[in-house]
């Protein structure tokens, strides 16, 4: 049940339902509301809305999608922002809750929200986003069905909380990519020496540009030789006796160590409950790298723990991957107590990388 961030035109996204930031009279307005009416067909949608109007702030109603791409349009009336109003947070929270309940009643599998009340209603975008995320996560935490929810954003003000990380991640990525490039160049410069020192030097070898230093042991073994001294002091039995824990077993250890429930883990990881059930119930099943990163963030693992969990499934953090570098930066620059997958997904979204929890 992932919650994903998207910069898109809400009328052009392919989902079961789009949410209209409506007024209480359900009349065609401007902005997102106007665009949705135009996409659905002004007269058709207005006639349907007239039968349901008026609604109260925080309530939601549903109509057909008519000419829009969505099967349904959910209309909810957000609060007009007033400084110091203690009721408005609850009303805005209810907009998302009531909209999602309608989607659940229809057994819809995908819903796209705008950031309700953050336009002409004046709600500060960062505050509106925090309420939206809390309401959506609260709903998903108790919902047993499958539903993907998209938060459609139009400006970056909504993510002020994550901006403190954004500036640093740029230089971190550049620095790591430069260092990685230098390491590769050094390996290429030294490759002839590495080959000559290998015990298989008498056998024909492919040109050095076809492989790097990491391939040397494979090349030697292919030719029937033992690279370095590893084969002299080890046997297959010794190697097998030192096998690390499987992914499944290691995941259970971390869950127990962090004193978390299964529900807490998959909710915080932005994962569908059924996928998580498959992961923990089948010891031979290994999820993808993106899913493992999501679990690591949910479990609040440090970098060493994250690398261990990845390694148990045959993965590693790659400094040739921008997404991996962003995740590594987040883990090493953020107190694990404050790990927040939505905040990390914002960084990935900003750099046009796949978000965690997206399956």
Helices and strands as residue ranges (DSSP letters): E 3-6, E 17-22, H 31-40, H 42-50, E 60-64, E 72-77, H 88-105, E 110-113, H 125-142, E 148-152, G 156-159, H 160-197, G 208-210, G 213-215, H 216-222, H 230-233, H 236-241, H 247-257, H 262-268, H 273-281, H 289-298, H 303-312, H 322-333, G 336-338, H 341-350
